[in-house]
C-alpha cells in the first residue's frame, strides 16, 4: 500500500489494490490503471510517476510513498462495488503527454477526483 501526501506533507489518501481511498472517510475516491488515475465518474485526472501524483495539466496534487506499516486486509464489498462502478464508467484510457512542473495545484485531491460530500 502507498500513502499520498499533500503539499504540507499530511497523509490524505492511500492507494491499495489499484483503488484510491480517502484517509479521513475511508471511502473509494478513484482508481488507478497502469499509472493513470481516474476520478469518481471515470474521467482521467492525471498520472503517477516519479513518486509524484500529477494532474493532466502537469501540476502536482500529491506525493506517493510506500507505507511500511501496511498490513494486508481484504477489501469490503462496498469498496469493490464503488471501484467497479468507476471502472465501468471509463470510456477513454488515453491521456496526452504530461509535462511535469514543480507547481502544486491549490485544490484538494478529492476535489480533483470529483468527490462530492
ABEGO torsion letter per residue (X at the ends): XBBBBBAAGBBABBBBGGBBBBAAAGBBAEBBBEABBBBAAGBBAEBBBGGBBBBAAGBBABBBBBBAABBBBBBBAAAAAAAAAAAAABABABBBBBBBBABBBABBAAAAAGBBX
